[in-house]
């Protein structure tokens, strides 16, 4: 089916009281793992790539962003369940503005190194262009700690989203969805994250647009389920997918030697293909998240 508008996805999730997962991709295997999971589970899904890492200054290879956009667009057009595309979390304003023209249905600008007022100014610029093109914008007040810098412990200051600052941000920018920080941090599996559901309750009283949880890989399951009941409608999952992908690749390659047939172990699509093993493992993880989010059989 063709690309579905973000608002349409969110309205259905609100009506049926579930959350739609955004399972962040980084290559064709991870994109198709999410695609296959959605097909098998008959689940609506958001497909896309990380604007932070695709545009990072430390990248050794500079890939054409339009190629990634076309991959996501084609996946969303061919999948048989409702699907929406996202260019997620980039601190580069020019790239986010350009991503609107690439066909994404949701885009997101965020930069933790600028002030609140500057964030409002730049996000408002994105909203102005995006809405003219029928594209939605996700916003956040402050990025979650730990996505780039390795955290050993949960920080004392998690920079919670407050109802007042959230209302000010949403009112001034006109964003279509708001990512809230209610206790998350990118711990990459070192600690289970517990959510402050009371904080979410207070935010929900002030904010009427869809609310989003970033850092969904290692949040306590009961907290996630309660957060969905309280109004979370989109959840971002990233690090656990890469962790599982790497673990399966390592395990598979450790069993090989230099006499292995390279045509079979890379790119064949056979059961011996190490990328296939990793892709299926990621698909299985995504399917479990879809069950947890209640999005299965909602297509």
N, C-alpha and C positions, 0 to 999 in steps of 0.2 A: 504494500500500500504506500501511497506517497507520504512525504514528510508531514507530521502532525504538528500543529502549533502548540507551543508550550502551554498557553493558557487553556487549551482544550485538554491537554494531559492533566493539568492541575485541577481543573473543574471536575473531571471524572474521579480523580483521586480523592478530592474533598467529598464528593457525593458518596463514594463507596468506603471512605475512611481507610485508605492505605497510603503508602509512600512509593514514589517512583525512584528507582535507583539510577544514579549516574555512575557507571563503572568505567573509570578512566582508562583509556587505551594509550599505548605508546608505539605499537606496530600493528601490522596486519593480523598477526595471530591473536593478539589481545582483543582487537576490535571484533574479530569473528568469534572469539570465545563468548563475548557478551551477546553478540548477534544470535549464536546458537542457543545460548541459555534462554534468551527471551522467546525464541521460537518454541523450544521444548516446554517451557513453563507457561506459555501463552500469556506473557507478561508485557505490559507497556514498559518502555525503556528509554533512557537518554544516552546517546552515544556521542563520543567526542574525545578530544585530546587536551593535554595540559598546555595552556598558553604560557605558563611560567617556564616550563622546560623547553618547549619548542622555540622560544625566543630568547633563551638564556644567553648571556654574554660569554659564558664559559663553554658553550658548545664547540666541539672540534669540527663538526660538519654542520653546515648551514643548509637545511632542507627547504625547498620551496613549500610555503604554507598552503598554497592552492592545491597541492597534491593531497595533503591530509584532508582538506575540506572536501575534495571530490570523493575521497574514499568514504567519508562519513555520509555524505549526501547519497551516494549510490547504495550504501548499506541501508539507510533509512528508506529509500525508495523501493528496495527489493524485499525487505522484511515484511512478513504478513501480519505483524502486530503493530499497534500504534507506537511510533518512534519519533523522537525529536533529537536534533543535533545541537551540540554546544562547543563553543570555543571558551575554555574555562580558565579563569584566573591569570591574567597577564598584567604586569606592571607597565607595559609599553602602550601608551595611549594610541599612537599611530597604528600599531599592529591591530589593536582591538577595533579601531574604527575601520580598518581595511577588512577585518574579518566579517564585518556586517555585509560587505559586498561579495563575500565568498560563498554565501548561501547558508550560513549557520542560522539556526532559529533562536538560539540564546547566545549571548556573549557576556563576558564579565571582565571588567577592569578593576584591579585593586592594587594598591601600593602601600605597604606598611611603613614606608619611609617618608611619607608626606603627611601634612596636618589634616585634621578633620575637615577644615574648610576647603583645602585643596582637593581632598577626596571628593567632596560634594561637587566642586566645580568641574572636575574632570569626568566624574560619573554622569553628571548632567549633560555634558557634551555627547557622551556615548548614547544616552537615552534619547536625546534630540534627533540624532541621525538614525538610530535603530528604529524608533517608532515610525519614522517616515517610510521605512522599508518594510514595516510589518514584523520587525525582529524584537524579541524581548531582551531585557537586561536584568541580570542578577547582580546584586550588590552586597557588600559587607562593610562593616565599620572598621574592623581590624582583622588582619590575617591570623590564622591559628599559629601558635608557636611550634617550631620543630620540623617544618616541612623540608628545610634545607639544613639547618643546624641541628646536629645530633643532640637529643635530650636524654639525660640519664634518669632524671626525676621529673615529675609533673611540676611545673613552675608554681611558685607561690602566687604570682600575679598572672591570672589567666585572661585578664582584660575582658571580663564579662560584658556582653551586650546588655545595656540597660534599656528599659522601656522608653525612657525619655529621649535618649540619644537615637534609638532606633526610629522612633516617631519623627524626630527632626530630620534624620537622614532620608527616610522614605518620602516624607512630605516635600522636601526640597529637591530631591533628585527625580522622583517619579519612577523609580525602579519597579519591576514587575515581580520580583521575588527577593527575599532578604535572607542571607546566610547569618545565622545567629551563633554566638559563642556562649554556651551554657555549661562549660566545663571541659570541652574537647582540647586535646593537644596531640600533636603527631609524635606518639611514643614508639611507633613501629613495632608494637607487640611486647614491649618491655613491661608495660603496665596496662591493666584493664581500666578503661575510662568510665567514670561515673558522671552522670549528668545531673545538673541542678534543675530539677523539674519545676520547682517553685519559681525559679527565674523565668523558665519558659512560659509558665502560666501567666505571669505578669506581662511579659512581652506580648503574648497572644491577645491580651485585653486591649492593647493599643494598636496592634498591627493587623490589618485585614488581608494583606497580600500573602501568597504562599510563603511559608517559612522553610528554610533549608538547613540541614546539618552537614557540615564538612567534617572530615576526619572520621568517617564512619567505620573504619576497618576493625577497631578493637574496643568498641563501646559495649558496656554491659547490655546483654540481650533484653533483660526486663526493662531497663531504662529506655532502650530504643522502642520497644513495643508501647510503653507508656507515652513516650514522646509523640509517636504516631497518633495515638488516641487523642492527644492534646493539640494536634494540628500540624505536626511536621509532615510535609508533603513531598519533599525531595531529599535524598541522602546521597552524599558523595563517598565513593569507596575507591581507594587507590593503592595504598602501600601494601595491604595484604595480598593483593593480586600480583604485584611485582615480587613479593617475598616468596609466594608459592611458585611462581613461574621460575624464579632463580633456583629454588630448592630442587624442583623436579629436573631442571636442566643439569644441575650439578650431579644429582644422583644418577641420571642417565649417562652422562659423559664419563663418570667415574667407572662405569662398567665397560667402556669402549677401549680399544687400543688403536694404534696407527694402521692396523691391517683392516679395520672396518671399512666397508664400502661407503665412500662419501656421498654417493648418489642416493643411497638408502637412508642414511642417518640424518641428512639435512635436505629438506625440500622435496622428498618423495611423496609425502602424505601417507606413507605406510605406517603400520604400528611401530616400526623401528625408528621412525623419524623423531628426533629429540624435541623438535618444536611442536609436533603433534601431541606428544606426551604432556608437555607444559601447557599447551592450549587447552587440552581436555581437563587438566587439573584446575585451571583458572575458571573454566566453564562450570565445573562442579561447585566451586566456591560461590560463584555468582548465583547459581540456582538456589543455594542455601539462603543467601541474603534475600532473594525474591520471596521465598517462603516466609522468612521473618518479617518482611515488609508488608506481607499480605497482598502483593501485586500479582501473584500467580493466578491464572485463570480470570484475569480482569480484562484481557484483550477484547 
